Amino acid sequence: ILDISMGGAALEMFNPPPEGVLHAGKQIAKIEFTLSGRSLSISGVVIQLKAKFLALRFGSLSSGNKKALARYIFKKISD
């Protein structure tokens, strides 16, 4: 994760999918990652893709995911 907010994230993919699989506007039903030991499963839309870098806008977040994401962000800006 290069950057993250309540609305989305910029990600570096270490094993990007084959060319053409992801593109701007592509809906992703589930992307999973771990923040501060908590596993999150979030849907989203690809905003931009360049080589191994992906910009993703999150879909609707569950209340648990919202709380975990907010805690993570506030902890990062407080450090």
PDB file of N, CA, C and O in Angstrom:
ATOM      1  N   ILE A   1       0.861  -1.176   0.000  1.00  0.00           N
ATOM      2  CA  ILE A   1       0.000   0.000   0.000  1.00  0.00           C
ATOM      3  C   ILE A   1       0.898   1.226   0.000  1.00  0.00           C
ATOM      4  O   ILE A   1       1.688   1.431   0.922  1.00  0.00           O
ATOM      5  N   LEU A   2       0.770   2.041  -1.043  1.00  0.00           N
ATOM      6  CA  LEU A   2       1.573   3.256  -1.139  1.00  0.00           C
ATOM      7  C   LEU A   2       0.874   4.432  -0.473  1.00  0.00           C
ATOM      8  O   LEU A   2       1.522   5.279   0.142  1.00  0.00           O
ATOM      9  N   ASP A   3      -0.442   4.482  -0.598  1.00  0.00           N
ATOM     10  CA  ASP A   3      -1.236   5.560  -0.016  1.00  0.00           C
ATOM     11  C   ASP A   3      -2.646   5.010   0.199  1.00  0.00           C
ATOM     12  O   ASP A   3      -3.129   4.185  -0.576  1.00  0.00           O
ATOM     13  N   ILE A   4      -3.292   5.479   1.258  1.00  0.00           N
ATOM     14  CA  ILE A   4      -4.641   4.985   1.532  1.00  0.00           C
ATOM     15  C   ILE A   4      -5.460   6.080   2.188  1.00  0.00           C
ATOM     16  O   ILE A   4      -4.939   6.877   2.969  1.00  0.00           O
ATOM     17  N   SER A   5      -6.742   6.115   1.868  1.00  0.00           N
ATOM     18  CA  SER A   5      -7.684   7.045   2.486  1.00  0.00           C
ATOM     19  C   SER A   5      -9.001   6.299   2.659  1.00  0.00           C
ATOM     20  O   SER A   5      -9.102   5.120   2.318  1.00  0.00           O
ATOM     21  N   MET A   6      -9.993   6.975   3.183  1.00  0.00           N
ATOM     22  CA  MET A   6     -11.298   6.341   3.341  1.00  0.00           C
ATOM     23  C   MET A   6     -11.945   6.067   1.982  1.00  0.00           C
ATOM     24  O   MET A   6     -12.856   5.245   1.883  1.00  0.00           O
ATOM     25  N   GLY A   7     -11.483   6.746   0.948  1.00  0.00           N
ATOM     26  CA  GLY A   7     -12.091   6.594  -0.370  1.00  0.00           C
ATOM     27  C   GLY A   7     -11.392   5.635  -1.304  1.00  0.00           C
ATOM     28  O   GLY A   7     -11.977   5.198  -2.295  1.00  0.00           O
ATOM     29  N   GLY A   8     -10.140   5.297  -1.002  1.00  0.00           N
ATOM     30  CA  GLY A   8      -9.426   4.410  -1.912  1.00  0.00           C
ATOM     31  C   GLY A   8      -7.968   4.255  -1.529  1.00  0.00           C
ATOM     32  O   GLY A   8      -7.537   4.660  -0.449  1.00  0.00           O
ATOM     33  N   ALA A   9      -7.218   3.652  -2.452  1.00  0.00           N
ATOM     34  CA  ALA A   9      -5.815   3.365  -2.160  1.00  0.00           C
ATOM     35  C   ALA A   9      -4.994   3.339  -3.440  1.00  0.00           C
ATOM     36  O   ALA A   9      -5.505   3.064  -4.526  1.00  0.00           O
ATOM     37  N   ALA A  10      -3.710   3.633  -3.283  1.00  0.00           N
ATOM     38  CA  ALA A  10      -2.717   3.439  -4.338  1.00  0.00           C
ATOM     39  C   ALA A  10      -1.896   2.237  -3.906  1.00  0.00           C
ATOM     40  O   ALA A  10      -1.343   2.215  -2.806  1.00  0.00           O
ATOM     41  N   LEU A  11      -1.819   1.245  -4.768  1.00  0.00           N
ATOM     42  CA  LEU A  11      -1.185  -0.022  -4.423  1.00  0.00           C
ATOM     43  C   LEU A  11      -0.075  -0.363  -5.398  1.00  0.00           C
ATOM     44  O   LEU A  11      -0.153  -0.047  -6.585  1.00  0.00           O
ATOM     45  N   GLU A  12       0.964  -1.013  -4.880  1.00  0.00           N
ATOM     46  CA  GLU A  12       1.988  -1.600  -5.732  1.00  0.00           C
ATOM     47  C   GLU A  12       1.734  -3.101  -5.740  1.00  0.00           C
ATOM     48  O   GLU A  12       1.686  -3.741  -4.689  1.00  0.00           O
ATOM     49  N   MET A  13       1.575  -3.648  -6.931  1.00  0.00           N
ATOM     50  CA  MET A  13       1.297  -5.083  -7.062  1.00  0.00           C
ATOM     51  C   MET A  13       2.604  -5.811  -7.340  1.00  0.00           C
ATOM     52  O   MET A  13       3.292  -5.512  -8.316  1.00  0.00           O
ATOM     53  N   PHE A  14       2.942  -6.756  -6.491  1.00  0.00           N
ATOM     54  CA  PHE A  14       4.184  -7.501  -6.674  1.00  0.00           C
ATOM     55  C   PHE A  14       4.026  -8.627  -7.685  1.00  0.00           C
ATOM     56  O   PHE A  14       5.010  -9.067  -8.279  1.00  0.00           O
ATOM     57  N   ASN A  15       2.818  -9.092  -7.883  1.00  0.00           N
ATOM     58  CA  ASN A  15       2.511 -10.110  -8.896  1.00  0.00           C
ATOM     59  C   ASN A  15       1.324  -9.621  -9.719  1.00  0.00           C
ATOM     60  O   ASN A  15       0.219 -10.147  -9.582  1.00  0.00           O
ATOM     61  N   PRO A  16       1.542  -8.606 -10.583  1.00  0.00           N
ATOM     62  CA  PRO A  16       0.405  -8.067 -11.335  1.00  0.00           C
ATOM     63  C   PRO A  16      -0.199  -9.119 -12.265  1.00  0.00           C
ATOM     64  O   PRO A  16       0.502 -10.011 -12.744  1.00  0.00           O
ATOM     65  N   PRO A  17      -1.498  -9.007 -12.513  1.00  0.00           N
ATOM     66  CA  PRO A  17      -2.143  -9.950 -13.430  1.00  0.00           C
ATOM     67  C   PRO A  17      -1.667  -9.701 -14.865  1.00  0.00           C
ATOM     68  O   PRO A  17      -1.050  -8.675 -15.148  1.00  0.00           O
ATOM     69  N   PRO A  18      -1.952 -10.628 -15.753  1.00  0.00           N
ATOM     70  CA  PRO A  18      -1.569 -10.437 -17.155  1.00  0.00           C
ATOM     71  C   PRO A  18      -2.177  -9.153 -17.725  1.00  0.00           C
ATOM     72  O   PRO A  18      -3.237  -8.707 -17.286  1.00  0.00           O
ATOM     73  N   GLU A  19      -1.500  -8.578 -18.690  1.00  0.00           N
ATOM     74  CA  GLU A  19      -1.965  -7.349 -19.325  1.00  0.00           C
ATOM     75  C   GLU A  19      -3.388  -7.540 -19.854  1.00  0.00           C
ATOM     76  O   GLU A  19      -3.717  -8.575 -20.434  1.00  0.00           O
ATOM     77  N   GLY A  20      -4.216  -6.528 -19.641  1.00  0.00           N
ATOM     78  CA  GLY A  20      -5.594  -6.567 -20.115  1.00  0.00           C
ATOM     79  C   GLY A  20      -6.601  -7.044 -19.088  1.00  0.00           C
ATOM     80  O   GLY A  20      -7.801  -6.822 -19.254  1.00  0.00           O
ATOM     81  N   VAL A  21      -6.142  -7.691 -18.036  1.00  0.00           N
ATOM     82  CA  VAL A  21      -7.065  -8.187 -17.005  1.00  0.00           C
ATOM     83  C   VAL A  21      -7.633  -7.021 -16.196  1.00  0.00           C
ATOM     84  O   VAL A  21      -8.832  -6.979 -15.921  1.00  0.00           O
ATOM     85  N   LEU A  22      -6.775  -6.081 -15.820  1.00  0.00           N
ATOM     86  CA  LEU A  22      -7.212  -4.885 -15.095  1.00  0.00           C
ATOM     87  C   LEU A  22      -7.142  -3.685 -16.030  1.00  0.00           C
ATOM     88  O   LEU A  22      -6.230  -3.573 -16.848  1.00  0.00           O
ATOM     89  N   HIS A  23      -8.116  -2.793 -15.899  1.00  0.00           N
ATOM     90  CA  HIS A  23      -8.142  -1.561 -16.687  1.00  0.00           C
ATOM     91  C   HIS A  23      -9.013  -0.549 -15.951  1.00  0.00           C
ATOM     92  O   HIS A  23      -9.808  -0.918 -15.086  1.00  0.00           O
ATOM     93  N   ALA A  24      -8.861   0.727 -16.296  1.00  0.00           N
ATOM     94  CA  ALA A  24      -9.670   1.768 -15.665  1.00  0.00           C
ATOM     95  C   ALA A  24     -11.145   1.438 -15.851  1.00  0.00           C
ATOM     96  O   ALA A  24     -11.582   1.094 -16.949  1.00  0.00           O
ATOM     97  N   GLY A  25     -11.903   1.545 -14.774  1.00  0.00           N
ATOM     98  CA  GLY A  25     -13.324   1.252 -14.797  1.00  0.00           C
ATOM     99  C   GLY A  25     -13.674  -0.177 -14.406  1.00  0.00           C
ATOM    100  O   GLY A  25     -14.845  -0.492 -14.194  1.00  0.00           O
ATOM    101  N   LYS A  26     -12.678  -1.040 -14.309  1.00  0.00           N
ATOM    102  CA  LYS A  26     -12.911  -2.450 -13.958  1.00  0.00           C
ATOM    103  C   LYS A  26     -13.385  -2.562 -12.511  1.00  0.00           C
ATOM    104  O   LYS A  26     -12.748  -2.029 -11.603  1.00  0.00           O
ATOM    105  N   GLN A  27     -14.493  -3.249 -12.300  1.00  0.00           N
ATOM    106  CA  GLN A  27     -15.003  -3.516 -10.958  1.00  0.00           C
ATOM    107  C   GLN A  27     -14.228  -4.684 -10.363  1.00  0.00           C
ATOM    108  O   GLN A  27     -14.034  -5.707 -11.020  1.00  0.00           O
ATOM    109  N   ILE A  28     -13.792  -4.531  -9.134  1.00  0.00           N
ATOM    110  CA  ILE A  28     -13.137  -5.623  -8.417  1.00  0.00           C
ATOM    111  C   ILE A  28     -14.068  -6.014  -7.276  1.00  0.00           C
ATOM    112  O   ILE A  28     -14.325  -5.222  -6.370  1.00  0.00           O
ATOM    113  N   ALA A  29     -14.565  -7.234  -7.330  1.00  0.00           N
ATOM    114  CA  ALA A  29     -15.553  -7.680  -6.340  1.00  0.00           C
ATOM    115  C   ALA A  29     -14.966  -7.776  -4.943  1.00  0.00           C
ATOM    116  O   ALA A  29     -15.649  -7.502  -3.956  1.00  0.00           O
ATOM    117  N   LYS A  30     -13.682  -8.170  -4.858  1.00  0.00           N
ATOM    118  CA  LYS A  30     -13.081  -8.326  -3.529  1.00  0.00           C
ATOM    119  C   LYS A  30     -11.570  -8.207  -3.636  1.00  0.00           C
ATOM    120  O   LYS A  30     -10.925  -8.935  -4.390  1.00  0.00           O
ATOM    121  N   ILE A  31     -11.024  -7.281  -2.874  1.00  0.00           N
ATOM    122  CA  ILE A  31      -9.577  -7.179  -2.721  1.00  0.00           C
ATOM    123  C   ILE A  31      -9.306  -7.297  -1.229  1.00  0.00           C
ATOM    124  O   ILE A  31      -9.977  -6.659  -0.417  1.00  0.00           O
ATOM    125  N   GLU A  32      -8.336  -8.102  -0.876  1.00  0.00           N
ATOM    126  CA  GLU A  32      -8.047  -8.346   0.535  1.00  0.00           C
ATOM    127  C   GLU A  32      -6.659  -7.844   0.885  1.00  0.00           C
ATOM    128  O   GLU A  32      -5.704  -8.046   0.135  1.00  0.00           O
ATOM    129  N   PHE A  33      -6.558  -7.188   2.030  1.00  0.00           N
ATOM    130  CA  PHE A  33      -5.265  -6.771   2.555  1.00  0.00           C
ATOM    131  C   PHE A  33      -5.363  -6.665   4.066  1.00  0.00           C
ATOM    132  O   PHE A  33      -6.455  -6.688   4.634  1.00  0.00           O
ATOM    133  N   THR A  34      -4.218  -6.548   4.704  1.00  0.00           N
ATOM    134  CA  THR A  34      -4.160  -6.497   6.161  1.00  0.00           C
ATOM    135  C   THR A  34      -3.630  -5.142   6.604  1.00  0.00           C
ATOM    136  O   THR A  34      -2.604  -4.674   6.110  1.00  0.00           O
ATOM    137  N   LEU A  35      -4.334  -4.521   7.533  1.00  0.00           N
ATOM    138  CA  LEU A  35      -3.912  -3.253   8.133  1.00  0.00           C
ATOM    139  C   LEU A  35      -3.826  -3.450   9.636  1.00  0.00           C
ATOM    140  O   LEU A  35      -4.813  -3.812  10.276  1.00  0.00           O
ATOM    141  N   SER A  36      -2.664  -3.215  10.194  1.00  0.00           N
ATOM    142  CA  SER A  36      -2.458  -3.333  11.640  1.00  0.00           C
ATOM    143  C   SER A  36      -3.005  -4.653  12.187  1.00  0.00           C
ATOM    144  O   SER A  36      -3.646  -4.684  13.238  1.00  0.00           O
ATOM    145  N   GLY A  37      -2.744  -5.727  11.468  1.00  0.00           N
ATOM    146  CA  GLY A  37      -3.147  -7.043  11.926  1.00  0.00           C
ATOM    147  C   GLY A  37      -4.589  -7.425  11.646  1.00  0.00           C
ATOM    148  O   GLY A  37      -4.997  -8.548  11.943  1.00  0.00           O
ATOM    149  N   ARG A  38      -5.367  -6.515  11.082  1.00  0.00           N
ATOM    150  CA  ARG A  38      -6.769  -6.817  10.763  1.00  0.00           C
ATOM    151  C   ARG A  38      -6.919  -7.024   9.262  1.00  0.00           C
ATOM    152  O   ARG A  38      -6.483  -6.192   8.466  1.00  0.00           O
ATOM    153  N   SER A  39      -7.528  -8.120   8.886  1.00  0.00           N
ATOM    154  CA  SER A  39      -7.761  -8.443   7.482  1.00  0.00           C
ATOM    155  C   SER A  39      -9.014  -7.725   6.995  1.00  0.00           C
ATOM    156  O   SER A  39     -10.074  -7.815   7.615  1.00  0.00           O
ATOM    157  N   LEU A  40      -8.883  -7.013   5.880  1.00  0.00           N
ATOM    158  CA  LEU A  40     -10.016  -6.307   5.288  1.00  0.00           C
ATOM    159  C   LEU A  40     -10.328  -6.901   3.924  1.00  0.00           C
ATOM    160  O   LEU A  40      -9.417  -7.278   3.187  1.00  0.00           O
ATOM    161  N   SER A  41     -11.584  -6.985   3.592  1.00  0.00           N
ATOM    162  CA  SER A  41     -12.043  -7.444   2.289  1.00  0.00           C
ATOM    163  C   SER A  41     -12.967  -6.361   1.745  1.00  0.00           C
ATOM    164  O   SER A  41     -14.046  -6.127   2.289  1.00  0.00           O
ATOM    165  N   ILE A  42     -12.539  -5.700   0.667  1.00  0.00           N
ATOM    166  CA  ILE A  42     -13.229  -4.514   0.170  1.00  0.00           C
ATOM    167  C   ILE A  42     -13.426  -4.636  -1.336  1.00  0.00           C
ATOM    168  O   ILE A  42     -12.567  -5.171  -2.036  1.00  0.00           O
ATOM    169  N   SER A  43     -14.551  -4.143  -1.832  1.00  0.00           N
ATOM    170  CA  SER A  43     -14.763  -4.069  -3.273  1.00  0.00           C
ATOM    171  C   SER A  43     -14.268  -2.707  -3.756  1.00  0.00           C
ATOM    172  O   SER A  43     -14.059  -1.795  -2.955  1.00  0.00           O
ATOM    173  N   GLY A  44     -14.084  -2.576  -5.058  1.00  0.00           N
ATOM    174  CA  GLY A  44     -13.626  -1.300  -5.570  1.00  0.00           C
ATOM    175  C   GLY A  44     -13.661  -1.228  -7.081  1.00  0.00           C
ATOM    176  O   GLY A  44     -14.060  -2.172  -7.763  1.00  0.00           O
ATOM    177  N   VAL A  45     -13.233  -0.079  -7.587  1.00  0.00           N
ATOM    178  CA  VAL A  45     -13.160   0.182  -9.019  1.00  0.00           C
ATOM    179  C   VAL A  45     -11.751   0.666  -9.334  1.00  0.00           C
ATOM    180  O   VAL A  45     -11.209   1.520  -8.633  1.00  0.00           O
ATOM    181  N   VAL A  46     -11.167   0.119 -10.383  1.00  0.00           N
ATOM    182  CA  VAL A  46      -9.847   0.561 -10.823  1.00  0.00           C
ATOM    183  C   VAL A  46      -9.986   1.965 -11.409  1.00  0.00           C
ATOM    184  O   VAL A  46     -10.786   2.191 -12.317  1.00  0.00           O
ATOM    185  N   ILE A  47      -9.208   2.892 -10.887  1.00  0.00           N
ATOM    186  CA  ILE A  47      -9.200   4.258 -11.393  1.00  0.00           C
ATOM    187  C   ILE A  47      -8.079   4.430 -12.407  1.00  0.00           C
ATOM    188  O   ILE A  47      -8.263   5.047 -13.456  1.00  0.00           O
ATOM    189  N   GLN A  48      -6.920   3.880 -12.083  1.00  0.00           N
ATOM    190  CA  GLN A  48      -5.764   3.997 -12.971  1.00  0.00           C
ATOM    191  C   GLN A  48      -4.844   2.808 -12.766  1.00  0.00           C
ATOM    192  O   GLN A  48      -4.732   2.275 -11.662  1.00  0.00           O
ATOM    193  N   LEU A  49      -4.192   2.402 -13.833  1.00  0.00           N
ATOM    194  CA  LEU A  49      -3.248   1.293 -13.783  1.00  0.00           C
ATOM    195  C   LEU A  49      -2.040   1.661 -14.627  1.00  0.00           C
ATOM    196  O   LEU A  49      -2.172   1.988 -15.806  1.00  0.00           O
ATOM    197  N   LYS A  50      -0.860   1.606 -14.016  1.00  0.00           N
ATOM    198  CA  LYS A  50       0.400   1.863 -14.721  1.00  0.00           C
ATOM    199  C   LYS A  50       1.401   0.826 -14.261  1.00  0.00           C
ATOM    200  O   LYS A  50       1.826   0.828 -13.106  1.00  0.00           O
ATOM    201  N   ALA A  51       1.777  -0.064 -15.173  1.00  0.00           N
ATOM    202  CA  ALA A  51       2.731  -1.141 -14.875  1.00  0.00           C
ATOM    203  C   ALA A  51       2.239  -1.916 -13.660  1.00  0.00           C
ATOM    204  O   ALA A  51       1.205  -2.581 -13.723  1.00  0.00           O
ATOM    205  N   LYS A  52       2.975  -1.834 -12.555  1.00  0.00           N
ATOM    206  CA  LYS A  52       2.586  -2.588 -11.357  1.00  0.00           C
ATOM    207  C   LYS A  52       1.898  -1.720 -10.305  1.00  0.00           C
ATOM    208  O   LYS A  52       1.735  -2.146  -9.162  1.00  0.00           O
ATOM    209  N   PHE A  53       1.496  -0.511 -10.683  1.00  0.00           N
ATOM    210  CA  PHE A  53       0.845   0.409  -9.751  1.00  0.00           C
ATOM    211  C   PHE A  53      -0.635   0.538 -10.081  1.00  0.00           C
ATOM    212  O   PHE A  53      -1.015   0.688 -11.242  1.00  0.00           O
ATOM    213  N   LEU A  54      -1.464   0.477  -9.046  1.00  0.00           N
ATOM    214  CA  LEU A  54      -2.912   0.472  -9.201  1.00  0.00           C
ATOM    215  C   LEU A  54      -3.534   1.518  -8.289  1.00  0.00           C
ATOM    216  O   LEU A  54      -3.228   1.568  -7.097  1.00  0.00           O
ATOM    217  N   ALA A  55      -4.410   2.357  -8.847  1.00  0.00           N
ATOM    218  CA  ALA A  55      -5.212   3.281  -8.046  1.00  0.00           C
ATOM    219  C   ALA A  55      -6.621   2.708  -7.996  1.00  0.00           C
ATOM    220  O   ALA A  55      -7.221   2.419  -9.031  1.00  0.00           O
ATOM    221  N   LEU A  56      -7.138   2.549  -6.796  1.00  0.00           N
ATOM    222  CA  LEU A  56      -8.420   1.884  -6.580  1.00  0.00           C
ATOM    223  C   LEU A  56      -9.333   2.773  -5.747  1.00  0.00           C
ATOM    224  O   LEU A  56      -8.922   3.292  -4.709  1.00  0.00           O
ATOM    225  N   ARG A  57     -10.572   2.950  -6.201  1.00  0.00           N
ATOM    226  CA  ARG A  57     -11.586   3.649  -5.401  1.00  0.00           C
ATOM    227  C   ARG A  57     -12.422   2.573  -4.721  1.00  0.00           C
ATOM    228  O   ARG A  57     -12.948   1.676  -5.380  1.00  0.00           O
ATOM    229  N   PHE A  58     -12.539   2.668  -3.402  1.00  0.00           N
ATOM    230  CA  PHE A  58     -13.298   1.678  -2.655  1.00  0.00           C
ATOM    231  C   PHE A  58     -14.785   1.781  -2.960  1.00  0.00           C
ATOM    232  O   PHE A  58     -15.312   2.866  -3.211  1.00  0.00           O
ATOM    233  N   GLY A  59     -15.451   0.629  -2.932  1.00  0.00           N
ATOM    234  CA  GLY A  59     -16.909   0.586  -2.993  1.00  0.00           C
ATOM    235  C   GLY A  59     -17.443   0.844  -1.595  1.00  0.00           C
ATOM    236  O   GLY A  59     -16.752   1.441  -0.769  1.00  0.00           O
ATOM    237  N   SER A  60     -18.650   0.407  -1.323  1.00  0.00           N
ATOM    238  CA  SER A  60     -19.204   0.620   0.014  1.00  0.00           C
ATOM    239  C   SER A  60     -18.424  -0.214   1.030  1.00  0.00           C
ATOM    240  O   SER A  60     -18.062  -1.362   0.775  1.00  0.00           O
ATOM    241  N   LEU A  61     -18.181   0.392   2.172  1.00  0.00           N
ATOM    242  CA  LEU A  61     -17.422  -0.256   3.244  1.00  0.00           C
ATOM    243  C   LEU A  61     -18.365  -0.677   4.361  1.00  0.00           C
ATOM    244  O   LEU A  61     -19.288   0.058   4.713  1.00  0.00           O
ATOM    245  N   SER A  62     -18.133  -1.852   4.913  1.00  0.00           N
ATOM    246  CA  SER A  62     -18.902  -2.269   6.092  1.00  0.00           C
ATOM    247  C   SER A  62     -18.502  -1.371   7.258  1.00  0.00           C
ATOM    248  O   SER A  62     -17.450  -0.732   7.215  1.00  0.00           O
ATOM    249  N   SER A  63     -19.320  -1.317   8.284  1.00  0.00           N
ATOM    250  CA  SER A  63     -18.987  -0.471   9.437  1.00  0.00           C
ATOM    251  C   SER A  63     -17.684  -0.936  10.082  1.00  0.00           C
ATOM    252  O   SER A  63     -16.893  -0.110  10.538  1.00  0.00           O
ATOM    253  N   GLY A  64     -17.450  -2.249  10.127  1.00  0.00           N
ATOM    254  CA  GLY A  64     -16.201  -2.770  10.686  1.00  0.00           C
ATOM    255  C   GLY A  64     -14.992  -2.348   9.875  1.00  0.00           C
ATOM    256  O   GLY A  64     -13.961  -1.976  10.436  1.00  0.00           O
ATOM    257  N   ASN A  65     -15.115  -2.405   8.542  1.00  0.00           N
ATOM    258  CA  ASN A  65     -14.011  -1.976   7.686  1.00  0.00           C
ATOM    259  C   ASN A  65     -13.775  -0.474   7.797  1.00  0.00           C
ATOM    260  O   ASN A  65     -12.630  -0.023   7.784  1.00  0.00           O
ATOM    261  N   LYS A  66     -14.861   0.308   7.906  1.00  0.00           N
ATOM    262  CA  LYS A  66     -14.720   1.758   8.076  1.00  0.00           C
ATOM    263  C   LYS A  66     -13.947   2.076   9.349  1.00  0.00           C
ATOM    264  O   LYS A  66     -13.034   2.902   9.342  1.00  0.00           O
ATOM    265  N   LYS A  67     -14.320   1.411  10.444  1.00  0.00           N
ATOM    266  CA  LYS A  67     -13.650   1.660  11.724  1.00  0.00           C
ATOM    267  C   LYS A  67     -12.179   1.262  11.659  1.00  0.00           C
ATOM    268  O   LYS A  67     -11.313   2.005  12.120  1.00  0.00           O
ATOM    269  N   ALA A  68     -11.897   0.094  11.091  1.00  0.00           N
ATOM    270  CA  ALA A  68     -10.509  -0.375  10.999  1.00  0.00           C
ATOM    271  C   ALA A  68      -9.681   0.554  10.125  1.00  0.00           C
ATOM    272  O   ALA A  68      -8.538   0.868  10.457  1.00  0.00           O
ATOM    273  N   LEU A  69     -10.247   0.990   9.018  1.00  0.00           N
ATOM    274  CA  LEU A  69      -9.546   1.887   8.104  1.00  0.00           C
ATOM    275  C   LEU A  69      -9.301   3.243   8.760  1.00  0.00           C
ATOM    276  O   LEU A  69      -8.202   3.790   8.662  1.00  0.00           O
ATOM    277  N   ALA A  70     -10.310   3.783   9.422  1.00  0.00           N
ATOM    278  CA  ALA A  70     -10.155   5.072  10.108  1.00  0.00           C
ATOM    279  C   ALA A  70      -9.098   4.983  11.202  1.00  0.00           C
ATOM    280  O   ALA A  70      -8.274   5.888  11.334  1.00  0.00           O
ATOM    281  N   ARG A  71      -9.106   3.912  11.986  1.00  0.00           N
ATOM    282  CA  ARG A  71      -8.087   3.733  13.036  1.00  0.00           C
ATOM    283  C   ARG A  71      -6.691   3.696  12.424  1.00  0.00           C
ATOM    284  O   ARG A  71      -5.767   4.333  12.931  1.00  0.00           O
ATOM    285  N   TYR A  72      -6.543   2.955  11.343  1.00  0.00           N
ATOM    286  CA  TYR A  72      -5.242   2.832  10.684  1.00  0.00           C
ATOM    287  C   TYR A  72      -4.762   4.198  10.178  1.00  0.00           C
ATOM    288  O   TYR A  72      -3.609   4.571  10.393  1.00  0.00           O
ATOM    289  N   ILE A  73      -5.639   4.931   9.515  1.00  0.00           N
ATOM    290  CA  ILE A  73      -5.267   6.238   8.955  1.00  0.00           C
ATOM    291  C   ILE A  73      -4.900   7.211  10.071  1.00  0.00           C
ATOM    292  O   ILE A  73      -3.868   7.877   9.990  1.00  0.00           O
ATOM    293  N   PHE A  74      -5.721   7.304  11.106  1.00  0.00           N
ATOM    294  CA  PHE A  74      -5.423   8.232  12.201  1.00  0.00           C
ATOM    295  C   PHE A  74      -4.145   7.852  12.934  1.00  0.00           C
ATOM    296  O   PHE A  74      -3.408   8.728  13.386  1.00  0.00           O
ATOM    297  N   LYS A  75      -3.875   6.562  13.055  1.00  0.00           N
ATOM    298  CA  LYS A  75      -2.624   6.131  13.680  1.00  0.00           C
ATOM    299  C   LYS A  75      -1.439   6.563  12.828  1.00  0.00           C
ATOM    300  O   LYS A  75      -0.433   7.035  13.358  1.00  0.00           O
ATOM    301  N   LYS A  76      -1.549   6.405  11.510  1.00  0.00           N
ATOM    302  CA  LYS A  76      -0.456   6.781  10.604  1.00  0.00           C
ATOM    303  C   LYS A  76      -0.176   8.280  10.652  1.00  0.00           C
ATOM    304  O   LYS A  76       0.984   8.690  10.664  1.00  0.00           O
ATOM    305  N   ILE A  77      -1.222   9.100  10.679  1.00  0.00           N
ATOM    306  CA  ILE A  77      -0.977  10.543  10.681  1.00  0.00           C
ATOM    307  C   ILE A  77      -0.532  11.042  12.052  1.00  0.00           C
ATOM    308  O   ILE A  77       0.008  12.143  12.163  1.00  0.00           O
ATOM    309  N   SER A  78      -0.754  10.247  13.093  1.00  0.00           N
ATOM    310  CA  SER A  78      -0.328  10.623  14.442  1.00  0.00           C
ATOM    311  C   SER A  78       1.125  10.262  14.719  1.00  0.00           C
ATOM    312  O   SER A  78       1.759  10.860  15.589  1.00  0.00           O
ATOM    313  N   ASP A  79       1.657   9.285  13.983  1.00  0.00           N
ATOM    314  CA  ASP A  79       3.041   8.827  14.209  1.00  0.00           C
ATOM    315  C   ASP A  79       4.062   9.838  13.739  1.00  0.00           C
ATOM    316  O   ASP A  79       5.265   9.603  13.859  1.00  0.00           O
TER     317      ASP A  79
END
